[in-house]
Amino acid sequence: MANLFDATNAPEGEPTEVVVGDFLQWKRSDLVADYPTDEYTATYVARITGGGSDEIQLEMTGHDTYYLATVQSSTSENFSVGEYHWQLEIVQDSSGNRIVVDLGDFKAIADLDTNQADPRTHAQITLDKIESLIEGKADNDAQEYSIAGRQLKKYSFNELLDLREYYRREVAKEKADRDIKQGRKSAATIKVRF
């Protein structure tokens, strides 16, 4: 594994996941031919999904053959956990004119060292809740009931079983995606020999 604190080892392209509080850097060498670093400035602007008022701005530094984005740990520790959308803006230094050249998104993940956040995914949390409902189903099998004039309906046992299977598949898919991303063989990998 390369030392990721060294700018020469910075990966090409934006991260899709960021651990809150991590030091980050990445390169964009595809921009330099059209937007030389001595004539243009590249800046990322990001906002959390749901339209939060906090905006992240990150100006890249220009090098001869690439633009470099660097996020200090002291900056990323202020990121809220959640999904973000970003745009990459190029400004022509001589005129001040701006264009958006790329769009994307990333997920800010809780730092397990410092945050009290639940590290499970939505699918895993939902699966765990469904399984606890199934386990408790024998204790209270009323399908419908009324509280203060409001009619409430519970899932049937068969509906819970169907939901459990759906979320089991989602959790398995997430695990397979993580395994592939981390270079491990997924249980879903099928080997064929000819």
N, C-alpha and C positions, 0 to 999 in steps of 0.2 A: 504494500500500500504506500502511496506517495504522501509526503508531508503536505497536508492541505493548508498549512499556514504560509507556505512558500507560494508566491504569486505565479511562478513558472509552472506549478502543478495545478493551478486553478482549472476546474473543468470548463468545457465549452458549453455555454447555454445556461439558462436559468434553472434553479432548483425547483422541484415540484413540491417538496416538503422541507420545512424549516423547523428545527427545534428551538423554541423560545430560549434566548440566551446564548445561542451558538454564534461563533465567528463564521462568517461566510464570505466567499469570493468566487467569482466566475468571470469568464471572458466572453466577448463577442468579437471574433475576428472577421466575421462575415460583413461587417459594416464599413470597415476601413477603406475598401476600394472605392465605394461611392461617397463616403463621408470621412475624408481624411481628418485625423484627430487634431491637426493644427488649425482647422477651419470650422469645425463643428463641435458641439457639446452634446453628449448623450446623458439623459436623465430618466430614471424609472420613477413612476408615480403609482402608488398602490393604495387601495382602500379595502376594508373588510366587507364581505358580503352582508347585505342588509343596510348599507348606506351609513355606516358609522361616520362621525365627524373627523376622526383621526385619519390623517393622510400621511403616508410614508413617502418621502422623496429621497432619492439616492442618485447623486451625480457620479457618473463613471469617470475614471481617469483615463486619459488617452496615452497610448504607447504607439510605437511605430507600426506594429502589425495587429494590434487589437485594442479594444476598450476593456477596462477592468472595473468590475463592480466589487466593492468591499463593504461589508457590514460588520461593524465592531460588535462584540458581545454586549457592550453597554447600550447599544442601540436596539439590538434584537430582543433584549430582555424586556423591553417595553411593548413588544408586539402582543396583541390580544390573541388568544387561541381561536382559530377559526379559518374559514376560507377567505382568501384575498384575490382580488382581480388587479392586474397591473397593466400599464401601458408603457412602452419605451418611446420617449420623445427625443427627436434630434432637432437641435436649434442651430441655425446658421449664424455663426458668431458675427459676421459683418452686417447682417440685416436684422437679426433678432427674430426672424421668422421660424416657426416651429411646425413640424409634422410628426404624427404618430406613425412609427414604422413597424411596431409589433405589439401584440396583445397576448395576454396569457393569465394564468392563475397559479397560486400556490396555497398550500395548507400549512398553517402555523400549528405545531404540535406542542403540547405541554411538556415542560422539562420535568422529568420525574424526580430530579434532585431537589427542586425548590417549590414546585407547585403541588397543590393538594388535588389536582384534577384527576378524574377517572381516566386511565389510559385506554380503556376499551373503546372500540368503535361503536357507532350507532347500532350496527347489525348485531354485535355481540351483546350489548346492553339489552336490546329488544329480545334477543333469543333467551337471555338469562331470565328476563321478566316473564316471558311466555312459559318457560319451563317451570318457574315458581307458581304460575297460575295453574298449570296442569297438575302439579303436585298438590296444590291446595283445592283442586276442583271437588274432591270428595267431601271436603268440609262444608261446602256451601254450593249446592247445585241449583239454586233458584236462577231461572233464565231471565226473568224480568221482575223489577220491583219499583216501588214508587217512594220518593223522598221529597217531602214538602211540595207535593203536587207535580214533581218532575218524574217522568217515566224514564227509567234506565234499563238498558238491555245489555246482558253479558254475551260474550262469545260462547257458542256451544263447544262441547268437547271436541267434536270433529273439526270445527273451524280453527280451534287452537292447534290441533295436530297439523292441519294444513299450513298455518302460519309458521309453526315450528319448523317444518320441512323447508319452507321458503327461506327463512332466516338461517337455517343450517347451511343451505347452499350459498347464501351471501357470505357467511363467515368463512366457509371453505374457499370461496373465490378470493376473498381478501387475503387469506393466508397464502394461497398459491401465488397471488400477485406479489406479495412481500418476498416469498421465497425466490421467485424469478428475479426480482429486483436486486436481491442480495446475492445472486449467483448460485443459489442452492437449487437442487432438483426438486420440482414440485411433485406431490403425490399424483397429480393429474398428468404428469409426463408419461407419454406412451413411447416405449422403445420398440423399434422395428429393425430386424436384421434381414438382409436379402442375401 
